[in-house]
């Protein structure tokens, strides 16, 4: 229960400023336990209160006694709810939260810092002059509503709220805030369902230029990201050990990765074909070609035009290269590869994201039901035939058993 602050010692008006004025919770004279105190120092009122065995002193920053009483009421209300905010938390502003996010991205070398700064700029249009404690669920909900009403994509708004949530989390970890408020974000239903069946993939290869077809085959078999494949160099390919390596810091999640290809003949054939092509280009030009995938020794340019043309030719105009990543995950699931191993091969850091990629097709569902049908057939108990006598024979047999007197 929040104490009522109305029983103030009247002598406090005439006693020197260092004397404390006790504030009690009852007008009845029997209870004189101090729940808080007021003190006048150099014309400024200070308050005092205890929380979890620790005494706190705080300036009201006012010469008006009523202001100090209101501040003390607020602090006692916070204590009654079990969470003391205090003056330090009240001084934290959105600008401070923004600085924490930017500093965290820079210290950790996050390459997406530019995207985070754009999101913070959008948030700043609404919260720039607010204290952190004033940014709650209701205000964030109104922010989301306005952004969606402005035809902003839900995924973009969700990312902005995630950045704000990160800012509060950093403030809590650094002791600037005691808790992170609930921040609502729009639900995003943008998980793609695209993947390639083997026949579709083979048809696609026939409509692609050779330098693109080789890259596409690598993506189809490995499930790696397009940027990882385009940046792959020959010093990352070890034919003797039969592995391809990505060094830490070169991937999206900054973790290294190893893909053994010696047991996957088609994968090895792609790399050896590229090595032979690269050697020919180096001999013809007299220059070293570091990239695994290139066109006449130069980095591959814009792939969108040949890709769209090939997809349109096979009747799949909406497919993207990232669908190969989903395809690889599904193939690993079909092959029964343990999920922990599959995630290491494809470079998925969290299982939640991996599960989004483990797409099940109608053919997979049909195969699953067929297996279920076989199980039911194997567990079925044969039913013995039941012989039922004809009605005429029943009557005759019954008559023979009758006893007449």
C-alpha positions in Angstrom: 0.0 0.0 0.0 1.3 3.5 -0.9 1.7 5.6 2.3 -0.2 8.8 2.6 2.2 11.7 3.2 0.3 14.2 5.1 1.6 14.1 8.7 4.5 16.5 8.6 6.1 17.9 11.8 4.9 21.5 12.0 8.1 22.4 13.9 10.1 21.9 10.7 9.1 25.3 9.5 11.0 27.0 12.4 13.8 24.5 13.2 17.1 25.0 11.3 17.4 23.5 7.8 19.5 20.5 8.8 16.7 19.0 11.0 14.8 16.2 9.3 11.0 16.3 9.0 9.7 12.8 9.5 6.9 11.6 7.2 4.7 8.9 8.6 1.9 6.7 7.1 -0.8 7.4 9.6 -2.4 10.3 11.4 -2.8 8.2 14.5 -0.1 9.3 17.0 1.0 5.7 17.8 2.9 5.0 14.6 6.0 7.2 14.3 8.1 4.9 12.1 9.6 7.1 9.3 8.8 5.9 5.8 10.6 8.9 4.3 12.0 12.2 5.2 12.2 15.8 3.9 15.2 18.1 4.5 15.8 21.7 3.5 19.3 22.4 2.4 20.3 25.9 1.2 16.7 26.6 0.1 16.5 23.3 -1.8 14.4 20.4 -0.5 15.9 16.9 -0.3 14.1 13.6 0.3 15.3 10.5 2.0 14.0 6.9 1.9 15.1 3.3 2.4 15.0 0.5 -0.1 16.2 -3.1 0.6 18.2 -2.0 3.6 20.0 0.9 1.9 19.4 4.6 2.6 18.9 6.9 -0.3 19.1 10.7 -0.4 17.9 12.7 -3.4 17.5 16.3 -4.3 14.0 17.5 -5.5 15.8 20.3 -7.4 13.1 22.6 -6.1 12.7 25.2 -3.4 9.0 24.4 -3.1 8.3 21.9 -0.4 5.2 20.5 -2.2 7.5 19.4 -5.1 9.6 17.4 -2.7 6.6 15.8 -1.2 5.3 14.7 -4.7 8.8 13.3 -5.5 8.8 11.4 -2.2 5.3 10.0 -2.9 6.6 8.7 -6.3 9.6 7.1 -4.8 7.6 5.4 -2.1 5.1 4.2 -4.7 8.0 2.6 -6.7 9.3 1.0 -3.5 5.8 -0.5 -2.8 5.9 -2.1 -6.3 9.3 -3.6 -5.5 11.2 -1.6 -8.2 12.9 1.7 -7.3 13.6 3.8 -10.4 15.7 6.5 -8.8 17.3 9.7 -10.3 20.0 7.9 -12.3 17.4 6.0 -14.4 15.3 9.1 -14.9 18.2 10.9 -16.5 18.7 8.2 -19.2 17.4 9.5 -22.5 16.8 8.1 -26.0 20.1 9.8 -27.1 21.9 7.7 -24.5 20.3 4.5 -25.7 21.2 5.4 -29.3 24.9 5.9 -28.3 24.9 2.4 -26.6 23.7 0.7 -29.8 26.2 2.4 -32.1 29.1 1.8 -29.7 28.2 -1.9 -29.4 28.1 -2.3 -33.2 31.4 -0.6 -33.6 33.2 -2.5 -30.8 31.9 -5.8 -32.2 32.7 -5.0 -35.8 29.1 -5.5 -37.0 28.9 -4.8 -40.7 25.2 -3.9 -40.5 25.9 -0.8 -38.5 24.6 1.4 -41.3 21.3 -0.3 -41.3 21.1 0.1 -37.5 21.9 3.8 -37.8 19.1 4.2 -40.3 16.6 2.5 -37.9 17.8 4.7 -35.0 17.3 7.8 -37.1 13.7 6.7 -37.8 13.1 6.0 -34.1 14.6 9.4 -33.3 12.0 11.2 -35.3 9.6 10.2 -32.5 11.6 9.5 -29.4 14.6 11.9 -29.8 13.7 14.2 -26.9 12.2 11.6 -24.6 13.6 9.9 -21.5 14.0 6.2 -21.6 11.4 5.7 -18.9 8.8 7.5 -21.1 9.2 5.0 -23.9 6.8 2.2 -23.1 4.6 -0.3 -24.8 1.7 2.1 -25.6 4.0 4.7 -27.3 5.8 2.0 -29.3 2.5 0.5 -30.4 1.4 3.9 -31.7 4.8 4.2 -33.5 4.3 0.8 -35.1 0.7 1.8 -36.2 1.9 5.0 -37.8 4.8 3.3 -39.6 2.5 0.6 -41.0 -0.1 3.3 -42.0 2.7 5.0 -44.0 3.0 1.7 -46.1 6.4 0.8 -44.5 7.0 -3.0 -44.8 6.3 -4.9 -41.5 9.8 -6.4 -41.6 11.3 -3.0 -41.6 9.2 -1.8 -38.7 10.0 -5.0 -36.8 13.7 -4.4 -37.2 13.4 -0.9 -35.9 11.6 -2.2 -32.8 14.3 -4.8 -32.4 17.0 -2.1 -32.4 15.1 -0.3 -29.7 14.8 -3.5 -27.7 18.5 -4.0 -28.1 19.2 -0.5 -26.8 17.2 -1.2 -23.6 18.9 -4.5 -23.2 22.3 -2.9 -23.4 21.3 -0.2 -20.9 20.1 -2.9 -18.4 23.4 -4.9 -18.8 25.4 -1.7 -18.1 23.4 -0.9 -15.0 21.8 2.3 -16.5 18.3 0.9 -16.3 16.8 -1.7 -14.0 14.5 -3.4 -16.5 13.6 -3.5 -20.2 9.9 -2.7 -21.0 7.8 -4.8 -23.2 8.0 -3.4 -26.8 5.4 -4.7 -29.2 6.4 -5.4 -32.8 4.4 -6.4 -35.9 4.3 -10.0 -36.9 6.0 -10.8 -40.1 4.8 -13.6 -42.4 7.5 -13.3 -45.1 9.1 -16.7 -44.9 9.7 -17.8 -48.5 8.7 -21.3 -49.6 10.9 -21.5 -52.7 13.2 -24.5 -53.4 14.4 -26.5 -56.4 13.6 -30.1 -57.2 16.4 -32.0 -59.0 14.6 -31.8 -62.4 14.0 -28.1 -62.0 17.6 -27.5 -61.2 18.9 -29.5 -64.2 16.5 -27.6 -66.5 17.8 -24.3 -65.0 21.5 -25.2 -65.7 20.7 -25.7 -69.4 19.5 -22.1 -69.7 22.4 -20.4 -67.8 25.8 -19.3 -69.2 28.7 -21.6 -68.2 30.2 -19.1 -65.7 26.9 -18.7 -63.9 25.9 -22.4 -64.1 29.1 -23.4 -62.2 28.4 -20.9 -59.5 24.8 -22.1 -59.3 25.8 -25.7 -58.9 28.1 -24.8 -56.0 25.2 -23.0 -54.3 22.8 -25.9 -54.9 25.2 -28.5 -53.4 26.6 -26.4 -50.5 23.7 -24.2 -49.4 26.1 -21.3 -48.8 25.1 -17.7 -49.3 25.8 -16.0 -52.6 28.2 -13.5 -51.1 30.2 -16.3 -49.5 30.6 -18.1 -52.9 31.4 -14.9 -54.8 34.2 -14.0 -52.4 35.7 -17.5 -52.2 39.4 -17.6 -53.1 41.7 -20.5 -54.0 43.6 -20.3 -50.8 40.4 -21.4 -49.1 40.2 -24.6 -51.2 42.3 -27.5 -50.1 42.3 -30.2 -52.7 44.6 -32.4 -50.7 42.4 -32.4 -47.6 39.3 -32.2 -49.7 37.7 -29.3 -47.9 36.6 -25.7 -48.5 37.1 -23.3 -45.6 35.6 -19.9 -44.7 37.7 -18.0 -42.2 36.1 -16.4 -39.1 34.9 -12.9 -39.8 34.1 -13.6 -43.5 30.7 -15.0 -43.0 27.4 -13.3 -41.9 27.6 -14.7 -38.4 31.4 -14.1 -38.2 32.0 -17.8 -37.6 34.3 -20.0 -39.6 33.0 -22.9 -41.6 34.4 -26.1 -43.3 32.7 -28.1 -46.0 34.3 -31.4 -46.9 33.8 -32.1 -50.6 36.0 -35.2 -51.2 33.0 -37.5 -50.5 30.7 -35.5 -52.8 31.9 -36.2 -56.3 29.8 -33.6 -58.1 31.0 -30.9 -55.7 34.6 -31.8 -56.3 34.1 -31.9 -60.0 32.8 -28.3 -60.0 35.9 -27.1 -58.1 38.3 -29.0 -60.3 36.6 -27.7 -63.4 37.0 -24.2 -62.1 40.6 -24.8 -61.2 41.4 -25.9 -64.7 39.6 -22.9 -66.2 41.4 -20.6 -63.8 44.8 -22.1 -64.8 44.1 -21.5 -68.5 43.1 -17.9 -67.8 46.2 -17.3 -65.8 48.5 -18.7 -68.6 46.7 -16.6 -71.2 46.8 -13.3 -69.2 50.0 -13.9 -67.2 48.1 -12.8 -64.1 47.1 -14.6 -60.9 43.3 -15.1 -60.5 42.5 -15.4 -56.8 38.7 -15.9 -57.1 37.2 -19.4 -57.6 34.2 -18.1 -59.5 35.0 -15.5 -62.2 34.6 -14.6 -65.8 37.8 -14.5 -67.8 39.7 -13.7 -64.6 37.4 -10.9 -63.6 34.8 -10.9 -60.8 31.3 -11.9 -61.8 29.2 -8.8 -62.5 25.4 -8.5 -62.1 23.8 -11.9 -62.3 20.2 -10.8 -62.2 19.7 -10.6 -66.0 20.9 -14.2 -66.9 19.2 -15.5 -63.8 15.8 -14.0 -64.5 16.0 -15.1 -68.1 16.8 -18.7 -67.2 14.0 -18.9 -64.5 11.5 -17.5 -66.9 12.5 -20.0 -69.6 11.7 -23.0 -67.2 8.5 -21.4 -66.0 9.7 -20.3 -62.5 10.0 -16.5 -62.8 9.8 -15.8 -59.1 12.7 -17.9 -57.9 15.8 -16.3 -56.4 19.3 -17.7 -55.8 18.7 -17.8 -52.0 16.3 -20.6 -52.7 19.3 -22.9 -53.1 20.0 -22.4 -49.4 16.5 -23.6 -48.5 17.0 -26.5 -51.0 20.2 -27.6 -49.4 18.6 -27.6 -45.9 15.7 -29.6 -47.1 18.1 -32.1 -48.8 20.1 -32.5 -45.6 16.9 -33.2 -43.7 15.8 -35.7 -46.3 19.2 -37.4 -46.0 18.8 -37.8 -42.3 21.8 -35.6 -41.4 21.8 -34.6 -37.7 20.6 -31.1 -37.4 23.7 -29.9 -35.5 25.9 -31.2 -38.3 23.7 -29.7 -41.0 23.8 -26.3 -39.3 27.6 -26.4 -39.3 27.7 -27.2 -43.0 25.2 -24.4 -44.1 26.3 -21.8 -41.5 23.1 -21.4 -39.6 23.8 -20.1 -36.1 20.4 -20.6 -34.6 18.1 -23.5 -34.9 15.0 -21.3 -35.2 16.3 -19.9 -38.5 17.3 -23.3 -39.7 13.8 -24.7 -39.0 12.4 -21.9 -41.3 14.5 -23.3 -44.1 13.6 -26.9 -43.5 10.7 -26.8 -45.9 8.5 -29.8 -46.5 7.1 -30.3 -49.9 3.9 -32.1 -50.9 6.0 -35.1 -52.1 7.6 -35.3 -48.7 4.2 -35.2 -47.0 2.9 -38.0 -49.4 6.0 -40.1 -48.6 5.4 -39.6 -44.9 1.8 -40.7 -45.2 2.9 -43.8 -47.2 5.3 -44.7 -44.4 2.5 -44.3 -41.9 0.3 -46.6 -44.0 2.9 -49.3 -44.0 3.2 -49.1 -40.2 -0.6 -49.5 -39.9 -0.5 -52.5 -42.2 2.3 -54.2 -40.3 0.4 -53.7 -37.0 -3.0 -54.9 -38.3 -4.4 -58.0 -36.6 -6.0 -60.5 -39.0 -9.7 -61.0 -38.4 -11.0 -64.6 -38.3 -14.1 -65.4 -40.4 -17.2 -66.0 -38.4 -19.6 -68.7 -39.6 -23.3 -67.9 -39.2 -25.9 -70.7 -39.7 -28.8 -70.1 -42.1 -32.1 -69.3 -40.5 -33.8 -72.5 -41.9 -31.1 -74.8 -40.4 -31.4 -72.9 -37.1 -35.1 -73.8 -36.8 -34.6 -77.5 -37.7 -31.7 -78.0 -35.4 -33.6 -76.3 -32.7 -36.5 -78.6 -33.3 -34.3 -81.7 -32.8 -33.3 -80.4 -29.5 -36.8 -80.0 -28.3 -38.2 -82.5 -25.8 -41.9 -83.4 -26.1 -43.9 -84.7 -23.2 
